[in-house]
Structures are given as C-alpha cells and as structure tokens.
Amino acid sequence: MEDLRATTVEDPVQRRDLILLERAREGDLDAFNDLVVVYQDFLFALVVRMVPDRDQASDAVQEAFFSAYRNLDGFRGGSVRSWLSRITINAAMDAQRLKKRRPADPYPELEDDTWQPPADASADPVTTSLTAERHRALNAAMARITDDQRTAIVLYDVEGYDYAEIASLTGVSIGTVKSRIHRGRLALRGLLADRMDLFRG
Amino acid sequence: MADQDRGSDDPRLAAAARHALHDEELIAAFAAGDIDDSAEAERARSVVQRCAMCRELHDDLLLVRGALQASGSAAQRAATRSAPRDFRLTAEDAARLRPGSPVARLGARLGWRDRLGVGIVAFGRPLGAGLATLGVAGLLIGSLVLSGSPMSLLAGAGASSAPAAEGTASAAEASNRAGATEPGETTRDTGLGVNAQSGGSSSAAGLLLFGGSAALLVVGVGLVIASRRGPQPISAGPGN
C-alpha cells in the first residue's frame, strides 16, 4: 500500500489531509478524529439538504465516518474531502432508503430553516427579508419532492457536481439523472406556484 | 355580467387547454439546456415562443434554478453553522471498526470479512436453498434406509435370494444323493449371516447419510437466514 505522505501534493490542505489519513491508517485514532473535526460541519451541511430530518442526517454522517474509518485502506489517493463526500452521500442515500420503508413518517418541513444565505453588506432590510423568505419557501418545497429528485438537484444545482459524477454516485444513468433534475425542478415550480412572485421580485 | 366574465375567461381557458397538450418535461430540458437533438430543441423553442404558459414555465424554471444555486452550498453553510453533534470516534468505536490484533488487521486489510459478507448476501440464498434441499432429500432417504424401507428390504432380498436358490439346488442334489442330512440348514445359516451383515452396513450408511443430510440442512437454512440479514455496507469506493 502506498504511503500517502510520500505523495507530492501542492495544496497544503490536501497534504495535511493525506498525512492525517496515513497516520489514521497506522492506527492513530486522534489523526482520524482531526479529519472528523475538519469535515464534520461540511458533511453535515451536505447531508441535511438531502435528508431534511436533522437526526437522520446526523446518523448518516456518523455512519459515514464509521464507514470511512473501517475502509481507510480503500482510499486510493486524490482528495480526502471528495472521498469523504462520496462516502457521506452514499450514507445519505442509505438513510433515504431506510426512510422509504417508513412512509408514514414524512420529513418535517422547514427542518433546516435557520441558515440563511449570506446577505450582501449593502443589501437593504427589504432585500434581506425577501431573500430569507425565498429561502424558507424553497426549503419547504425541497422537503416535499422525492428523495431521488432532491438528491440530484442538491448535487447538481447546489453543490455543482456534473451529470456524470452524479450518475456515478447514485448508480443510475446520466439520462436518469437529467430526468430527475428536470422533474424535480418542475415539481418545485408546482409547489411554489403560489409564491413565484417572491422569486420574480 | 356573467357573460362578460365568461367572454374574458374563454381565451385563457383555450390557452390552458392548448398548454395542457404541451410536454412540460421538454420545456424543463430546454430550460436546462439539456436537449442535444437540434430538431427537439427547435420544437421546444417554438412551443416556448408560441405558448404564453410554456414561456412562463420556462422562465419560472430558470428562477427556481437560480434560487437553488443561490441557496448556499454545503461549504458556505459549514462556514457559518456547526454540525449538531460531535462525530469523533471513541476508542471503543475504533476497536470495533478496525480490529487490533495483527491477524485481524491483516484480515481487515485483505477485506475478507467484507468479501465474505458480500458473498453471503449475493450467493447465500441460492446456495443455502440448494444445500437445504439436498439435506431434506438426504434425510428422507436416510430415514427410509434406517427404518428398513422397501429399498433396504429390496437390498436385503437381493442379497438373500441367491443363497436361498443355491440352498434349494444343493438340497435337491443332496436328496438325490440320499445320504446328506439337512443341507438346507447350513445354507439357511449362511443366508441369515449375509442378511445381518448387509443390514449392519446399510444402517451405518443410513446413519451417515442422515447425519450428513441434517448438517447440510442446517448449513443451508443458516446461509439463507444470513443472506437475508446480511450487512449492507456503505460503499467506500476510491473514486475521488
């Protein structure tokens, strides 16, 4: 197995991650926990858009870190952040599958409502309020579309993955990814039909 | 007044009726710039130009997409908000997830446990069902053999009929000689000896078959249960 510390990486963040990962492979739990501390907020923020229930999102992130620790030897180089993201997205999809088995317990609406997009410093109170209201409406609608559509939309529109990456992550064809995104946007537009003025403003 | 309202509604109703015939997914694909076929793209463009409701849908979809893109990526959110709990692993978690002994570590590195789990999930059901079927069949045959079934009786009859025939022949021969006394007795004794011998070996074989089949049945049922409860590991592929 390749020693990751010997890999030439320019980016200091990636280099730090690789060193921590190599130490974790050698059995240094503190090194792995340093990686957890660095990425837990990011990964939770990623998952909570896909799994709007915060408890389930937390469980998915915890499972992802367990899986990452168990599969430390499966890391083949590259970006540790991408590797962890991939594992976490899989864990989030597992959580969604688990949720599907209990359809009587839908996602609560507006679960992750407290975060607002950063307002422009020069924005007036009306604009700030409008942005917040828009954000709330969008979150509520996102909680009501299907899991597959939400996952595809979050990964494409919000996180900026491309179609091929999403297809690889979710195990479906690129055509299916596109279809989920298109249908998801149509569903969002339908759910927001009465509030589209917020967005047109 | 009512007629006036109906008059003003009619064009809208007609437009809605026309719009209902239009393919909204085509408009969504067009809004996303995802139509590769130029003829399809032209059809979508034409519909958007002609139908006011399709045009509104197209514009709304662009607004929804823009709002999603502005809603904050995970990295942006993480910069201002913390996760609700600490996900660091405890020493117990670590010991459970990555076994400590050199042999276990080697096993974990080779991934034998995961592979076994995946193998059980993938093949356990058909393999287990096959083994269990063989086990049931073996038990049936074994029990028939042990209980002196037609099969074992047939086997016994087959073994004893030859000496009996020999006995009859030699008895006739003896009576012809008129000097021999009870030659059939000796022959009958010999016949019983063969019967007892073959009965002993068939019951041993039956016992062996019975035990082996029971073991097969247990293993088969166990495999089927294990494949149903099998772990569904979160894939941690390398693709970074």
Interface residues (C-beta under 8 A of the other chain):
Chain A: M1 G27 L29 F32 N33 V36 V37 Q40 D41 F42 L43 F44 A45 L46 R49 R54 S58 V61 Q62 E63 A64 F65 F66 S67 A68 Y69 R70 N71 L72 D73 G74 F75 R76 G77 G78 S79 V80 S82 W83 R86 I87 N90 A91 D94 T114 W115 P117 P118 R134 H135 L138 N139 I153 D157 V158 E159 G160 S168 K178 S179 I181 H182 R183 R185 L186 L188 R189 L192 M196 F199 R200
Chain B: E24 E25 A28 A29 A31 A32 D34 L57 D60 L61 L63 V64 R65 G66 A67 L68 Q69 A70 S71 G72 S73 A74 A75 Q76 R77 A78 T80 R81 S82 A83 P84 R85 D86 F87 R88 L89 A91 D93 A94 L97 R98 G100 A108 R109 G111 Q232 P233 I234 S235 A236 G237 P238 G239 N240
